[in-house]
Amino acid sequence: MIDSPRSDLSAADVAASPMLGRVVATERKPNTPHEFHFWTALDSPVGIGTIVRVEGSDPVNGQILQVYGIVVEGFSYTDLQTPLHAMLGHDGTPDGASYGATKRAEIRLYTAAVLRHVPEEPLQPVPMGAVYLAENSDVAIALRMDGYLRPEANTGIPIGVYRAGGTEAAIFLDADFLIGPEAAHLNISGVSGLATKTSAIEWILSSIFAHFPAQKGSVAAVCFNVKGPDLCFLDQPGVIDAADAALYEKCGVPATPFEHVQYFAPYKSDGFSLNTLRSNEALLHNVSPLTWGLREVLQYAEVLLNKDDVDAKADALIDFIRERVVDRDFNDPQLLGNKHYHVRSFADLETWFRDVLSAMEGKNNDGWRTHHVATIRKVRNRLSNISTRCAGLVTDDGAVSDLPFGSFQDRTVYVIDVASLEEDAQDLIFARVVTKLREHLEKRDLGVNHVVVFVDELNKYAPSDGQDTYVRKMLLDLAERGRYLGLVLFSAQQFRSQVHRRVVGNSGSSLYGRMDADELATPGYAVLSPAVKTKLATLEKGQLMVRHPHFTQPIFLRFPRPAIMRGRDGAERYPQAVDVGLDAAVVRSLRTLDPSITLGWVQDAVGLRDEEEIVKARNATLRERPADVRKFFLAQLRPVVAAQPAARPVTSPVRSAPADDPYGF
Amino acid sequence: MTGPAVAVASSAILNTTFESVARRLAGTLPECHTVEGETALELMPAASQPARLISATIVEGTDVRARRISEAPAVGFAAFLDGTQKSRVAAYLPGGVPIVHGTVAAVIRERRDQRMRTWRHAIERRLYVSRVHVSDAVWQTIGAAGLELCDTSDGSVGEVEHPLVLRESAKHRVERDRERAEQRLGTDWCRSEPRPLLIDGGISNAESLAHAQYAIGVVKSHRTLYVSGDALKTVLALDCAERSSVFLVTSPKRASVASWYLRVRDPRGREPMWGLVRVEVASSDASMSEITRRADEVSGWILAESAPVALPDARWDKMVYGVRDCEEFLRAVM
């Protein structure tokens, strides 16, 4: 409890604050402990979302009550009892048959929702008193930010600036409630096309990186780029205006792009062109391929195989393959004779399946090790199909290029570009990355203490209706238990009502950009007043409504445009590299390690080797990132025996032709 | 003889609302009995004043004629003055002598940028008792209740003891105090503001206002008509935006003022006095043309006040919005 809530202000300061209005209550419209009404002058700067302070006139327990509230509704009316009187007064002619010498008495009456009482006890209805515009210190008290902005224990993360009637106050979220462990997760809703959701997340990540308390350790972010070039240029500077620069300064966040960003993208189906809009050669230095082999995929087979595919029998066979076949020396003398298998890739697995089924057919067996031949055929069909469905991500040869689990860096953003992938591949990436993050955080060996996972289009991955999917279950688990591990979900969607309620319900903090009127009509927004809904439906770019565990009511604020190149601008400035042949693709990749590599050198190096071998050598080089790229790359290629001219064999004619035979026979 | 006003040193800190005073009287005068829920005296039925016709001297021409205000109405009033009163019996002394708690208030609401603001207002609360019907001790005790004490008797020992008569006397004293409060405010305005002030009611009962250039009284009640015969017919037949000729209202107890009738709303389909007001201005020795010009000018100002209408007040046909605004203000502060 704060004894002197405005102790930072001198008496002169308090007295200097102009009175804004007066609390008013009637029997029909009484004040309560959670709501009060006040009137103001017609020209007062009060609006929906304005924070005000009420000073009671009578002390309670020797202390003058102070109540902080936020305006949630406004009324305006005159002394006119019926519109008919106005019509009569103008003789039924709106354009003024008679001139009104006097404007009718008019009132601006506002309803405010209580943010905080000081002192907190006894909790009483809001007293009659004078109403003042909240100043900076008032805003901190009203939103209980004073509890976590203390110099000795500051866990505030600025997320924007509250502005009303000349007051400009930075609004802070409590890191304990944004990143955990007290609460965690952040969800943002808003209509598409205003660049609010993505911009807000980028801005908040910048702010987290700038203000994350040292005592809480390190933090990194993993962002899934699910559409267009939205997150493809996080490390490139963008253009901000003076107003945005002022917001950055007010919040104490440097107006610079992210310093450390790593991009990951699978290959296209050709296996050598990166499937991302950030494929311009100038930006490839921090883009790594994302490829997985059989072992990585098989762990998440259920992501790709729906319930119709994987019944109990099929599940048992997949478990058997995972446990007994993959990455192990496998043989079955009874069925396969002396043949030994070491399955490491989809290609190996296909060979294994083919041999098992051939042997069963040869011996006329319906079953093998309790697995029916039909089940084996079904699982073979489904698994073999994965490498086709997720071509570019899943490699036949088992080569793995992954996120640096175990060596995550503090204040680094890891962007995984899945925008151009099939839904199955997106799901697979999403499931595996999040699961791996969780596993490493559980073991405390990820490299950082906290990871923010940003997922856009949450209504697609965790819909409120439809069948239960692996991804949705995983998101629920993340939302409900992630905060204990330091795994935090930042999610975004257009329609919050279409997202599973347990996912959004577990978001400690929620942001709202401009909302669709239909969405606002759904039950989830019933707690908001009609005026707040109207404001939400008309929010400008750069404005947000924020809900946070410390704030008893939603707050409106402004945030700056991220100091990052916008996706559209980036796509124009750094156009996507055109698809090229294998040699050129290899040059493009290897140049990120050694800029001196030329197309001529690559062509000489690869010669007439087949595509599979060249890709394999390229992938190995990219994985190892050796000091001598040329040497390493060449070492990955099978040596070619130098061509030697064959000696012409000395042949003797079968039969010597007679010297006088003119025809040579 | 008027009873001595009892000085109350502590009045500044005592709560002078009706309820507080009634409670204090009940405590200090055990023999009195208080009343609860009694209606304000102003709302009780009173013997109505008989309607009458009084002849007046015509100063604009020789007979009362209808004169159309041809100029477009122009806004002229800068402020509006009205007052109100409320009196309730706080307690009855043995013998049915009422102790009346009276509140009078008056306000001038100034118009700036078409919005009404309070220029000045006054609220006065007093206790009204018939001095001749109470002992010295009781008079002193009542005086200690925290309010100025006013004697409602005329000083004669044989005054009627009927409680209703005593109550009625008190009401008239309150009414007189209200008129004084209005006059004080109006006089203050006229001394300091060279701008027209519309006063709800006549101005002839206050010398200072009756001679003030900028005080214009607008009378809505017509229990006394200053015309008769053909002149009466002419006045009652006035059309909207027509006025009567100017006449002089004189009375032994009041100052003489120039006056005329003005129809501010279309009377068709209504009773004869619908929208009819009587205007009072300071009389002068000006020429007839000057009298006509002044009457037309002031009439135009009043016609300009026809919007917005003073609805839902029942007297909206005659009441200007500025006066209704004054009444609303006084209702809020009393």
Interface residues (C-beta under 8 A of the other chain):
Chain A: L42 D79 L80 Q81 T82 H85 A86 L88 G89 H90 S98 Y99 G100 A101 T102 K103 R104 A105
Chain B: P73 V75 F77 R111 Q114 R115 M116 A304 E305 S306 A307 P308 V309 L311 P312 Y321 G322 R324 D325 E328
